[in-house]
Amino acid sequence: FFENASSLKNVNPSMSSQEKSLIAGKKENISETYVLVPNLNSVVQKMLVNDPSITEVRVLGFQLSEEEAQAIAYALTENKVLKALSLDHLHIGNAGAKQIAQGLCYNESVTYLSLRWNDIGPEGGKAIADALHYNKSIKQLICSFNSFGNEGAKSFAQAIQKNTTLETLDLKWNLIDNNSGDLLLDAMGENKGQLSTLLLGGNGSSLRNARKSALPKNASSRSKSMRFLSMKKNKGEVDTTVSLDQLRKDLGGGIIEDEEEVIEEEIHEFEKGDLVECRGEIGQPARIGRIRFIGGTEFQKDGIWVGVEFDSPVGKNNGTVAGVQYFSCPTNCGSFLRPDKLKYIPE
């Protein structure tokens, strides 16, 4: 496979000035290279020859074609020094996900991979999950805000039962229902490797994020204890957090208490009625509003959207888009945003 990408070995374009100016500072001897999609070839070249300066790569742009994903995947099969790869917001879809998954099957160096916001459906999710049966280096896999669905979730459940190196799996906002989420949590309990963090927020109404440290292999309640389903607070209200005391009780004390392990964005899962700050474009003031809608939409069917109502007409609609009403508010007092554009405001 990668028949087209193999020709890249014979190309040797110089690194663009844009790429040179976007080299981040080093952290623990790792430098992050930011590369724009149009300038991708030069970085792929460096990956193919195992350039020691290319250890973290973040690709920036709006669309990564299947051919470009194929080139990255081919580089992954050859590279021995890359440690982190971020391919967020690139709409690679199922085709691109399959290419990246093939590369992961052969790669032995990458420990961090992020594929957020990529329009990846069940087919692509299954391919990524299947790669975990072969890959022995990935420690952190971030796949939130895609559409893996229940089929993708089941494939991940099968993979994490046997994978021994994965430490963190982020599947937030992936259209996974409670039953499939339960399979994932069971599989986490059966994992005898390093898996300690499974993020499922934004999926089934009763699914929550779970964290654990290694449990004794003879713990008879490993699988059962990992089913963190809902605990009702009031009628119709779901508690989307797991207290440290409850986790300690469920897991017999095998809990990570280091605050540095806690990912800040997991502190609160958005709910209707929450007060939020909406991050605007650079140079534009932030807006404050309340969440009135969370879910999929007809105007853009991939991923999750959050409908927000503002007190003044600083929005774009009244809760209705293209003839479909998602919530109701005065004219231009409503907007739809992605969850990563919102910041929760405690009251």
C-alpha positions, 0 to 999 in steps of 0.5 A: 500500500502507499503506492503514491506516497512512496514517490515522496522519497525522491522529492526534496523541497526546502523547508518554507519560511513559514514552517521555519518561523513556526517552530515552537520552543523545546520542552524536554528536548522535544520541539513542536513543528507547526506545518500548514497543509500546503507545505506538508511535503517538506515535513513528510520528507524530514520524517522519511529520513528520520530528521532528529529535529522533527519529534512533534508535528501539528498540522494546521489547515482546513482539509487534509486530502486522502493523498496527504493522509496517505503521505503522512501514513507512509512516513509513519511506517519509516519514521523512528523519531517522531513522538507526537502527531496532531491532526485536529480539525482537518476533516480527514473522514473515514478514508484519511482515518484508514490511511493513518491507521495503516501507518500506525500498524507499523510505527514504533515511535509515536506516543501521542496522537490527536485526531479531534474534529475530523468527521470520522465515522464508524468505519474510520473509527474501527480502523483506528481501533484495529491499529491498536492490536498492532501498535505498541507505542501509543500512550495517549490517543485523542479522538473526541468530537468525531462520529465513531458511534456504537460500532466504533466503540465496540471495536475500541472495546475489543482493542483495549482489552488486549492493548498493553501500552495505551494509557489515555483514550479520549472518545468524548462526543462520539455518538456512543450510547450507554450500552456501548459505553458500558462495553468500553468501561468493562474492557477498561476493567479487563485491561491488564496494561497501562490504561488508566484514563477513559474519557466518555463525556458527551456521549450517552446520558449516563456515561462519565469519564473514568480513571483508575490505576493498576488493580491487582490481576486477581481482583474479581470485580475488575470489570464490574466495578468499572461500570460508572453509570448514572447516579441520579441527584434529582428526578430527571437530573444526571450527575456527570461526575464521579467523586474521588470517594466513590471511585475509591470505593468502587476500585478498592483504593486504586485511584490516581490522586495526583492533581496533575493527572486531571484534565481541566476540560473534564471538570465540567460536562456541559448541560442545558442551562449552564452559563458559558463564555463563548470565545470569539474570533481573535480581536472580538469580545467574548459573549456570555450566554446560557446553553439551550441545546446540545446535540446533532443538527440538520444544518451540519450533521457531523459532530455535536453543536451547542445552542446558546441564548444571549441576553442581547442580539449578539448572535445569529439566529433565534434558535431556528436554522434552515426551518428547523427549531432547536430552541427558542429565543429572541431574534439574533439572540441565539448562536450555535457553537462547537463545545470547544469554543465554550468555557463554563462559568460557575454560578 
